[in-house]
Amino acid sequence: MFFTSTRARLNIDASEAIVRGISAEGGLFVPSEFPALAPAFLARLIPMTYRERAAEILSLLLPGFTREEVRTCVDSAYTGTFDDDEPAPLYALGPGIRMLELWHGPTCAFKDLALQILPFLLTKAIGKSAPGRTAVILVATSGDTGKAALAGFADVPGTKIIVFFPQNGVSPIQKLQMTTQEGANTGVCAIEGNFDDAQSGVKKIFADEEMARFLAARNMAFSSANSINFGRLAPQIVYYVSAYCDMVREGRIVQGEKINAAVPTGNFGNILAAVYAKRMGLPLGRLICASNRNNILTDFLRTGVYDRNRPFYTTSSPSMDILISSNLERLLYHLHGNDPEATGALMAQLSSAGRYEVSPAILELLEAEFYGGFCDESETRRTIGELFREKHYLCDPHTAVAVKVHGDYVRETGDDTPCVIASTASAFKFARPVLESIDTSPVPEDDFAALRRLADLSGRAVPRPLAELGTKEVRHRSCVSKEGMAEFIRTFLD
Ligand SMILES: *Cc1c(COP(=O)(O)O)cnc(C)c1O
């Protein structure tokens, strides 16, 4: 197994794929084949802990890393960083429905599962190709990714991380999460502008030759932590396999029996990990792709037409407010029989016309594997309210979208195969819309008061990372214009 690109024929190893993040011609790195999760291998995982399972599975996915290296990365990432020793526990919502809770980490959302381990994978990878070089992670964020990346990279030797966020484009809590970040290697800076300004500024700096020379002179180089990096995808495969093993262990299914998976989807990274687990041989049936009002993926999975020429809506599930789902490119590549020309042609149409259409044969493959559905704002709120009143389960708006679409799927098809539903954020992270859904009194103006109110109503404690924000010292106060970003970086690195 080696790595190639969705738009070119390459042969690189896992380390290089992780260090480079994205291929020079714009394609994404993909494995040339899928390592097999043989039944005997799976059987061995069943009695293991999450960390032990992760070490086994990641060793398959990262040829070139020794078992010892993978083991060290896994232990560093998942020991003492989550609120439970098992970072991805299951919760029984109904006889055959298990919530896969992916929000027990330091930023209370599923991105922690990947961003807690990526820094260790990345520094090991650099150690192989460019020993001694410091990786400088540059992130433009609209909120959640920036904090998750900061939490992952803080004080990891051999790395520095700089996060830019739009001054008025993140919530007060999100802003505090970033500006109170500890760690000698962390830089956080507000931008006078919106998210697009921050993002285009970061892209320009990545491509700037003068900046590249500045870094090279200090034995540094930029790296990316965004969701198209294979180093973020691989750790996400682990929790689908682990959830399956847990269901076998609890006796809910027998090994070999199929389960479905429902995933609240934005950039298509989380659900793509389920696709990869299935290609590796995990007995997964239907993959239920749940969108919010930005339902471009629902339309695509039902018609074969991907068309981003449509209005963009801001919703209560902001991490799914996306019109270009980058990781879908990997699925297209595999469905086209690993054909970089066919994939590149579709992506060229997407960038020139904002639209492409797959062939009837590919649409048939999509329909066989996926169910696409969506959930609007009022249904999202109703679902949160119903789950709370009827099942005493507190769920965030992203997760509610998946619960609702899974319900639609069962009603429409009669398929009541056991299902894992990815629960991607703590309800406390989105306390405002959650309170509006479960309570009729007005939501407190102050965000911390809203957190306390949600705790009172639900009888659950505010997660520690959010509760302690109010008492943390603000360490990052810089705010620059878009033109000032490069100067901020040079000053920080010198
Ligand atoms: C990022 C995110 C998603 C979407 O995941 P993708 O991998 O982008 O599809 C869903 N829910 C939450 C809470 C997220 O942070």
The ligand as an SDF file (V2000), in Angstrom:
LIG
                    3D

 15 15  0  0  0  0  0  0  0  0999 V2000
  -16.9070   19.4330   11.6530 C   0  0  0  0  0  0  0  0  0  0  0  0
  -18.2160   19.0250   12.2550 C   0  0  0  0  0  0  0  0  0  0  0  0
  -19.1930   18.2920   11.5320 C   0  0  0  0  0  0  0  0  0  0  0  0
  -19.0270   17.9290   10.0830 C   0  0  0  0  0  0  0  0  0  0  0  0
  -18.0470   16.9640    9.8810 O   0  0  0  0  0  0  0  0  0  0  0  0
  -17.4060   16.7550    8.4320 P   0  0  0  0  0  0  0  0  0  0  0  0
  -16.2840   15.8340    8.6210 O   0  0  0  0  0  0  0  0  0  0  0  0
  -16.9640   18.1430    7.9920 O   0  0  0  0  0  0  0  0  0  0  0  0
  -18.4740   16.2280    7.5420 O   0  0  0  0  0  0  0  0  0  0  0  0
  -20.3520   17.9010   12.1870 C   0  0  0  0  0  0  0  0  0  0  0  0
  -20.5760   18.2330   13.4740 N   0  0  0  0  0  0  0  0  0  0  0  0
  -19.6820   18.9660   14.1940 C   0  0  0  0  0  0  0  0  0  0  0  0
  -20.0080   19.3180   15.5890 C   0  0  0  0  0  0  0  0  0  0  0  0
  -18.4730   19.3740   13.6110 C   0  0  0  0  0  0  0  0  0  0  0  0
  -17.5960   20.0910   14.3390 O   0  0  0  0  0  0  0  0  0  0  0  0
  1  2  1  0
  2  3  1  0
  2 14  2  0
  3  4  1  0
  3 10  2  0
  4  5  1  0
  5  6  1  0
  6  7  2  0
  6  8  1  0
  6  9  1  0
 10 11  1  0
 11 12  2  0
 12 13  1  0
 12 14  1  0
 14 15  1  0
M  END
$$$$
